[in-house]
Amino acid sequence: MGDRGGLIDLHNLLRQSSVRLCDPRNPAHWGTAFFVASDVMLTCWHVVRDVPDQRVLVQQPKPNPTTEGDALPMALGEAILLERGDPWDLALLVFTPTGNAAGSDGERTETVVLPLQEHDPSLGSRLVTSAYPKDAASRHDAIYEAAGRTTPRGQLQEFLRIKADGVVPGFSGSAL
């Protein structure tokens, strides 16, 4: 891909569509999700599995923060499990905005949707993610490398292998 502007636009779209999911009982425990429709998010099942009723808080950094305090996540709403993607570690969540994320007339402010695309990266391709590590107050972007394909023992489906130095808890559920 020689279109560097297109890559920057895709990276911005990835960042804007990614949100932090928090356990309402303990907001320090979180993972990442991304919008695949205006009111539907995709994440990993293990991110929401142990949360009561699979109901999580949804947060995202304030747009264009001017001070360090402004960079703290703002509450967007909550999400609840719509469907679990058995046998995969996937979960679809339905998003309901609250507070600042809902307009004064009850209409929701627009969410940024990441279009899903099937892409088979070649060996050595760069893969970008935007996620919310557990030990950080803000989003973290990372670049990984496609390392080939693998079929785990007992599985029929082939999986993408990545060289993933630096993946930490909280990255689960982020888009690549």
C-alpha positions as a Markdown table, in Angstrom:
| # | Residue | x | y | z |
|---|---|---|---|---|
| 1 | Met | 0.0 | 0.0 | 0.0 |
| 2 | Gly | 1.7 | 3.1 | -1.2 |
| 3 | Asp | -1.0 | 5.5 | 0.0 |
| 4 | Arg | 0.4 | 6.8 | 3.3 |
| 5 | Gly | -2.6 | 9.2 | 3.7 |
| 6 | Gly | -4.9 | 6.2 | 3.6 |
| 7 | Leu | -2.9 | 4.4 | 6.3 |
| 8 | Ile | -3.1 | 7.5 | 8.5 |
| 9 | Asp | -6.9 | 7.7 | 8.0 |
| 10 | Leu | -7.3 | 4.0 | 8.8 |
| 11 | His | -5.2 | 4.4 | 12.0 |
| 12 | Asn | -7.3 | 7.4 | 13.1 |
| 13 | Leu | -10.5 | 5.4 | 12.4 |
| 14 | Leu | -9.1 | 2.5 | 14.4 |
| 15 | Arg | -8.3 | 4.8 | 17.4 |
| 16 | Gln | -11.7 | 6.6 | 17.2 |
| 17 | Ser | -13.7 | 3.3 | 17.1 |
| 18 | Ser | -11.8 | 1.7 | 20.0 |
| 19 | Val | -13.2 | 1.9 | 23.5 |
| 20 | Arg | -12.2 | 0.7 | 27.0 |
| 21 | Leu | -14.5 | -1.7 | 28.8 |
| 22 | Cys | -14.6 | -1.7 | 32.6 |
| 23 | Asp | -16.0 | -4.0 | 35.1 |
| 24 | Pro | -18.5 | -1.8 | 37.1 |
| 25 | Arg | -17.5 | -3.5 | 40.3 |
| 26 | Asn | -13.8 | -2.7 | 39.8 |
| 27 | Pro | -13.1 | -0.1 | 37.1 |
| 28 | Ala | -9.4 | -1.0 | 37.3 |
| 29 | His | -10.2 | -4.2 | 35.4 |
| 30 | Trp | -10.7 | -3.5 | 31.8 |
| 31 | Gly | -10.2 | -4.7 | 28.2 |
| 32 | Thr | -10.8 | -3.2 | 24.8 |
| 33 | Ala | -13.6 | -3.3 | 22.2 |
| 34 | Phe | -14.4 | -1.6 | 19.0 |
| 35 | Phe | -17.6 | -0.5 | 17.2 |
| 36 | Val | -18.7 | -2.6 | 14.3 |
| 37 | Ala | -22.1 | -0.8 | 14.1 |
| 38 | Ser | -23.3 | 2.4 | 15.7 |
| 39 | Asp | -24.7 | 0.4 | 18.7 |
| 40 | Val | -22.7 | -2.9 | 18.5 |
| 41 | Met | -19.2 | -3.6 | 19.7 |
| 42 | Leu | -16.9 | -6.6 | 19.2 |
| 43 | Thr | -14.5 | -7.8 | 22.0 |
| 44 | Cys | -13.1 | -11.1 | 23.4 |
| 45 | Trp | -15.4 | -13.3 | 25.4 |
| 46 | His | -12.9 | -13.5 | 28.2 |
| 47 | Val | -13.0 | -9.7 | 28.7 |
| 48 | Val | -16.7 | -9.9 | 29.8 |
| 49 | Arg | -17.1 | -13.5 | 30.9 |
| 50 | Asp | -16.7 | -12.9 | 34.7 |
| 51 | Val | -18.6 | -9.6 | 34.8 |
| 52 | Pro | -22.1 | -9.9 | 36.3 |
| 53 | Asp | -24.7 | -10.2 | 33.5 |
| 54 | Gln | -21.8 | -9.4 | 31.1 |
| 55 | Arg | -22.7 | -5.7 | 31.6 |
| 56 | Val | -19.7 | -3.4 | 31.3 |
| 57 | Leu | -19.0 | 0.3 | 31.4 |
| 58 | Val | -17.8 | 1.9 | 28.1 |
| 59 | Gln | -15.1 | 4.7 | 28.2 |
| 60 | Gln | -13.1 | 6.6 | 25.7 |
| 61 | Pro | -10.6 | 9.5 | 26.0 |
| 62 | Lys | -12.0 | 13.0 | 25.6 |
| 63 | Pro | -11.6 | 14.3 | 22.0 |
| 64 | Asn | -8.7 | 16.9 | 21.7 |
| 65 | Pro | -7.6 | 17.0 | 25.4 |
| 66 | Thr | -6.0 | 20.3 | 26.3 |
| 67 | Thr | -4.6 | 19.2 | 29.7 |
| 68 | Glu | -3.4 | 16.0 | 31.2 |
| 69 | Gly | -6.6 | 15.8 | 33.2 |
| 70 | Asp | -8.6 | 16.1 | 30.1 |
| 71 | Ala | -7.0 | 12.9 | 28.7 |
| 72 | Leu | -8.7 | 10.8 | 31.4 |
| 73 | Pro | -11.5 | 8.6 | 29.9 |
| 74 | Met | -15.0 | 9.9 | 29.7 |
| 75 | Ala | -17.9 | 7.6 | 30.2 |
| 76 | Leu | -19.8 | 6.9 | 27.0 |
| 77 | Gly | -22.3 | 4.4 | 28.4 |
| 78 | Glu | -22.7 | 0.7 | 29.1 |
| 79 | Ala | -22.8 | -2.4 | 27.0 |
| 80 | Ile | -24.4 | -5.8 | 27.6 |
| 81 | Leu | -23.7 | -9.1 | 25.9 |
| 82 | Leu | -25.7 | -9.7 | 22.7 |
| 83 | Glu | -24.1 | -12.9 | 21.5 |
| 84 | Arg | -21.1 | -15.1 | 22.3 |
| 85 | Gly | -19.1 | -16.3 | 19.3 |
| 86 | Asp | -18.8 | -20.0 | 20.2 |
| 87 | Pro | -16.3 | -21.7 | 19.9 |
| 88 | Trp | -14.2 | -18.6 | 19.4 |
| 89 | Asp | -13.2 | -16.1 | 22.2 |
| 90 | Leu | -15.5 | -13.5 | 20.7 |
| 91 | Ala | -18.4 | -11.4 | 22.1 |
| 92 | Leu | -20.8 | -9.0 | 20.5 |
| 93 | Leu | -22.1 | -6.3 | 22.9 |
| 94 | Val | -25.0 | -3.9 | 22.5 |
| 95 | Phe | -24.1 | -0.3 | 23.4 |
| 96 | Thr | -26.4 | 2.1 | 25.3 |
| 97 | Pro | -25.1 | 5.7 | 25.7 |
| 98 | Thr | -25.4 | 7.6 | 29.0 |
| 99 | Gly | -24.5 | 11.1 | 30.3 |
| 100 | Asn | -22.4 | 13.1 | 27.8 |
| 101 | Ala | -22.7 | 10.4 | 25.1 |
| 102 | Ala | -26.4 | 11.0 | 24.8 |
| 103 | Gly | -27.8 | 14.2 | 23.3 |
| 104 | Ser | -30.0 | 16.5 | 25.2 |
| 105 | Asp | -33.1 | 15.2 | 23.4 |
| 106 | Gly | -32.1 | 11.6 | 24.2 |
| 107 | Glu | -30.6 | 11.0 | 20.8 |
| 108 | Arg | -27.1 | 9.4 | 20.9 |
| 109 | Thr | -24.1 | 11.3 | 19.6 |
| 110 | Glu | -22.5 | 9.5 | 16.7 |
| 111 | Thr | -20.1 | 6.6 | 17.3 |
| 112 | Val | -17.2 | 5.9 | 15.0 |
| 113 | Val | -17.6 | 2.4 | 13.3 |
| 114 | Leu | -14.6 | 0.4 | 12.1 |
| 115 | Pro | -15.6 | -1.4 | 8.9 |
| 116 | Leu | -14.8 | -5.1 | 9.0 |
| 117 | Gln | -12.6 | -6.3 | 6.2 |
| 118 | Glu | -11.2 | -9.7 | 5.5 |
| 119 | His | -7.6 | -9.3 | 4.8 |
| 120 | Asp | -4.9 | -12.0 | 4.7 |
| 121 | Pro | -1.7 | -10.3 | 5.7 |
| 122 | Ser | 1.5 | -11.7 | 4.1 |
| 123 | Leu | 4.4 | -12.8 | 6.2 |
| 124 | Gly | 6.1 | -9.7 | 7.6 |
| 125 | Ser | 3.1 | -7.4 | 7.1 |
| 126 | Arg | 2.7 | -4.7 | 9.7 |
| 127 | Leu | -0.4 | -4.8 | 11.9 |
| 128 | Val | -1.5 | -1.9 | 14.0 |
| 129 | Thr | -3.7 | -1.9 | 17.1 |
| 130 | Ser | -5.1 | 0.6 | 19.5 |
| 131 | Ala | -5.9 | -0.7 | 23.0 |
| 132 | Tyr | -6.2 | 0.2 | 26.7 |
| 133 | Pro | -3.5 | -1.6 | 28.8 |
| 134 | Lys | -4.5 | -2.3 | 32.3 |
| 135 | Asp | -1.6 | -0.4 | 33.9 |
| 136 | Ala | -2.0 | 2.8 | 31.7 |
| 137 | Ala | -4.4 | 5.7 | 32.1 |
| 138 | Ser | -4.8 | 6.1 | 28.3 |
| 139 | Arg | -4.9 | 4.3 | 25.0 |
| 140 | His | -1.7 | 2.7 | 23.6 |
| 141 | Asp | -1.0 | 2.1 | 19.9 |
| 142 | Ala | 1.2 | -0.8 | 18.9 |
| 143 | Ile | 2.6 | -2.2 | 15.7 |
| 144 | Tyr | 3.1 | -6.0 | 15.3 |
| 145 | Glu | 4.3 | -8.2 | 12.5 |
| 146 | Ala | 2.5 | -11.1 | 10.8 |
| 147 | Ala | 4.5 | -14.2 | 11.5 |
| 148 | Gly | 2.6 | -16.8 | 9.4 |
| 149 | Arg | -0.3 | -19.1 | 10.0 |
| 150 | Thr | -0.9 | -21.9 | 12.5 |
| 151 | Thr | -3.5 | -24.5 | 13.3 |
| 152 | Pro | -3.5 | -25.3 | 17.0 |
| 153 | Arg | -3.8 | -28.9 | 18.1 |
| 154 | Gly | -7.4 | -30.0 | 18.1 |
| 155 | Gln | -8.6 | -27.1 | 16.0 |
| 156 | Leu | -9.8 | -27.2 | 12.4 |
| 157 | Gln | -9.5 | -23.4 | 11.8 |
| 158 | Glu | -6.2 | -21.8 | 10.8 |
| 159 | Phe | -5.1 | -18.8 | 12.8 |
| 160 | Leu | -2.9 | -15.8 | 12.1 |
| 161 | Arg | 0.3 | -15.8 | 14.1 |
| 162 | Ile | 1.8 | -12.5 | 15.1 |
| 163 | Lys | 5.1 | -11.4 | 16.6 |
| 164 | Ala | 3.6 | -9.6 | 19.6 |
| 165 | Asp | 6.3 | -8.3 | 21.9 |
| 166 | Gly | 4.7 | -5.9 | 24.3 |
| 167 | Val | 1.1 | -7.3 | 24.4 |
| 168 | Val | -0.2 | -6.7 | 27.9 |
| 169 | Pro | -3.5 | -7.3 | 29.7 |
| 170 | Gly | -6.1 | -4.9 | 28.4 |
| 171 | Phe | -5.2 | -5.5 | 24.7 |
| 172 | Ser | -7.8 | -8.2 | 24.5 |
| 173 | Gly | -10.6 | -7.3 | 22.2 |
| 174 | Ser | -8.8 | -4.7 | 20.2 |
| 175 | Ala | -8.9 | -4.6 | 16.4 |
| 176 | Leu | -5.9 | -5.3 | 14.2 |
